[in-house]
Amino acid sequence: MDKLHDIKLDRITFQLKEKHDFEWLESMGTVFTAFDKQDSGNISFGIEKDGVRKFVKYAGAKTTEYKGKPEDAISRLKESIPVYEDLQHKHLVNLREHFATDNGYAVVFDWFDGQCLHPHWSFPPPHKYTHPDSPFFRFKNLPIEQRLKSYKTILEFHVHVEKKNYVAVDFYDGSILYDFKNNVTKICDIDFYQIKPFINTMGRLWGSSRFMSPEEFQQGAEIDEKTNVFNMGAIAFGLFGGELDRSYEKWDAGPELYDIAMKAIQPNKKDRFNSVKELFQSWEAALN
C-alpha cells in the first residue's frame, strides 16, 4: 500500500498519496472542513472568509481513494463547468468561479448547509440505513410531506435538465443534499450529465447501480429522457421505499404514487413515461 501523507490546512488534517501545494487556497479563507475520501480524483473543502462560506472542488492532488491519473481528474472537472453553467437552477448548487492553479484546477460554489444522503465514508452500509445520526436514516424518518417536497425539488430540477436537452448521468442519493434545519433540498455533483444525443460507449456507465436503468449497462444503447425517467423512479424507491426492494410492503407513499414509480422503472423503455415532465405531471395529479 502507498504511504499516505498527512496534509494540514488551518485546523483541518487530511491524507493524500503524496504531498501537494495548497498555497493558492490560503488567500480564499479559512478551511473548516475537507472531503478527502472521494474516488473521483477530486478533493473538496469548505472555506470561510469574512463570514461567507464557499465550497471548493479541486482536482490535481493524488487522493487516497482515486485509482486514476490526476490529469484525467483535472480534465473531467474542467469538462463539468459548462454543465453547471447550462443547467443553472435554484435547486442546483450555485457555481461562482473556476480557475487553474499551478498543479490543478479549482471550481468554487456557494456553500449549502445540507447533508449528503449517501454518507458513504461516515456511515457505510448497513449503518447508512440504521444509524440514528446517518443523514439518510434521518431523512427516511422525516414526515412524508417533507420527503414529498424534497422529491418534488428533484423532479423540478430534472424537468429543467430535460428541457435543456441533457440526460442525467451518475445521479444518485449522493447527489442530494438536505438541510434538516430549513427543510431545503439541493442537487450537487452533476459533473457527468450529458447533452443529447448520448450513446453509451462504455458498457457500464458512471453511477450507482442502485439507480441505473438497463440501458446504462448496455454498450451502444441510447441514453435519453426515458433513461431519466427510470432514474427518477429508482430515486423514488430510495426516498419512499426499500430502494432495490421495490415491493409495496416497503413503500410508504400510498398506492397511486407506487404505481407511478413502478411505471417509471420498467425494464423496457416503451413501458415507461415518455419524459420526466410526464412523470412529474402524473405524480402531481396523484397528490392533488
Residue pairs with C-beta under 8 A, 6 or more apart in sequence:
2 17
3 17
4 15
4 16
4 17
4 64
5 15
5 16
5 17
5 18
5 19
6 13
6 14
6 15
7 13
7 14
7 15
7 16
7 19
7 20
7 22
9 22
9 25
9 31
9 34
9 45
10 30
10 31
10 32
11 31
11 32
12 31
12 32
12 33
12 34
12 45
14 34
14 36
14 43
15 36
15 64
16 36
16 43
16 61
16 62
16 63
16 64
17 62
17 63
17 64
18 62
20 60
20 61
20 62
20 103
21 102
21 103
24 101
24 102
24 106
25 31
25 45
25 47
25 56
25 58
25 106
28 47
28 49
28 54
28 56
28 108
29 47
29 48
29 49
29 50
29 52
29 54
30 47
30 48
30 49
31 45
31 46
31 47
32 46
32 47
32 48
32 53
33 45
33 46
34 43
34 44
34 45
34 46
35 43
35 44
35 45
36 43
36 63
36 64
37 63
37 64
37 65
37 120
37 121
38 44
38 63
38 65
38 66
39 63
39 65
39 66
39 67
40 66
40 73
40 76
40 191
41 59
41 63
41 66
41 68
41 70
41 72
41 73
41 76
42 57
42 58
42 59
42 63
42 73
42 77
43 57
43 58
43 59
43 61
43 63
44 55
44 56
44 57
44 58
45 55
45 56
45 58
46 53
46 54
46 55
46 56
46 111
47 53
47 54
47 55
47 56
48 54
53 111
53 113
54 96
54 108
54 109
54 110
54 111
55 93
55 108
55 109
55 110
55 111
55 112
56 106
56 107
56 108
56 109
57 77
57 106
57 107
57 108
57 109
58 77
58 101
58 104
58 105
58 106
58 107
59 70
59 73
59 74
59 76
59 77
59 104
59 105
60 70
60 73
60 74
60 101
60 103
60 104
60 105
61 70
61 103
61 104
62 70
66 73
70 104
74 104
74 105
76 191
77 105
77 107
77 191
78 98
78 105
79 191
80 107
80 190
80 191
80 192
81 95
81 98
81 107
83 166
83 190
83 191
83 193
84 92
84 95
84 107
84 190
85 95
86 164
86 166
87 160
87 161
87 164
87 166
87 190
87 193
88 94
88 95
89 157
89 160
89 187
91 153
91 154
91 156
91 157
91 160
91 185
91 186
91 187
92 157
92 186
92 187
92 188
92 190
93 109
93 110
93 112
93 177
93 186
93 187
93 188
94 109
94 110
95 107
95 108
95 109
96 108
96 109
96 110
97 107
97 108
98 105
98 106
98 107
98 108
99 105
99 106
100 106
109 188
112 177
112 179
112 186
112 188
113 179
113 181
114 177
114 178
114 179
114 180
114 184
114 185
114 186
115 135
115 177
115 178
115 179
115 180
116 135
116 174
116 176
116 177
116 188
117 135
117 136
117 139
117 173
117 174
117 176
117 177
117 178
118 128
118 136
118 172
118 173
118 174
118 176
118 208
119 128
119 134
119 135
119 136
120 128
120 174
122 134
123 131
123 133
123 134
123 135
123 136
123 137
127 134
128 134
128 136
128 137
129 136
129 137
129 140
130 137
131 137
132 138
135 178
135 180
136 173
138 180
139 147
139 150
139 178
139 239
140 147
140 239
144 240
144 252
144 253
146 183
147 239
147 240
147 253
148 253
148 287
149 183
149 185
150 176
150 178
150 183
150 185
150 239
151 235
151 236
151 239
151 240
152 283
152 284
153 185
153 186
153 187
154 176
154 185
154 187
154 232
154 235
155 232
155 276
155 279
155 280
155 283
156 280
157 187
158 168
158 171
158 228
158 231
158 232
158 276
159 276
159 277
159 280
161 167
161 168
161 193
161 228
161 276
162 225
162 228
162 275
162 276
162 277
163 277
165 195
165 196
166 193
166 194
166 195
166 196
167 193
167 194
167 196
167 198
167 223
167 224
167 225
167 227
167 228
168 190
168 193
168 227
168 228
168 231
169 192
169 193
169 194
169 198
169 205
169 206
169 207
169 216
169 223
170 189
170 191
170 192
170 193
170 205
170 206
170 207
170 208
171 187
171 190
171 193
171 207
171 211
171 231
171 235
172 207
172 208
172 210
172 211
172 235
173 208
173 210
173 211
173 235
173 238
174 189
174 208
175 187
175 188
175 189
175 190
176 185
176 186
176 187
176 188
177 185
177 186
177 187
177 188
178 184
178 185
179 185
179 186
192 206
192 207
194 223
196 223
196 224
196 225
197 222
197 224
198 222
198 223
198 224
199 220
199 221
199 222
199 223
200 215
200 216
200 218
200 219
200 220
200 221
200 222
200 223
201 219
201 220
202 219
203 217
203 218
203 219
204 216
204 217
205 212
205 216
205 217
205 223
207 216
210 234
210 238
210 243
210 244
211 231
211 234
211 235
211 238
212 230
212 231
212 234
213 227
213 230
213 231
213 234
213 265
214 267
215 221
215 222
215 223
215 227
215 269
216 223
216 227
225 274
225 275
225 276
226 269
226 272
226 273
226 274
226 275
227 269
228 275
228 276
229 264
229 272
229 273
229 274
229 275
229 276
229 278
229 279
230 264
230 265
230 266
230 272
232 264
232 276
232 279
233 260
233 261
233 262
233 263
233 264
233 265
233 272
233 279
234 264
234 265
236 253
236 257
236 260
236 261
236 264
237 243
237 244
237 246
237 251
237 261
237 265
240 251
240 252
240 253
240 257
240 261
241 247
241 250
241 251
241 252
241 253
241 258
241 261
242 249
242 250
242 251
246 261
246 262
246 265
248 255
248 258
251 258
251 261
254 286
256 286
257 283
257 286
257 287
260 279
260 282
260 283
260 286
263 271
263 272
263 273
264 272
264 273
264 279
265 272
266 272
273 279
273 282
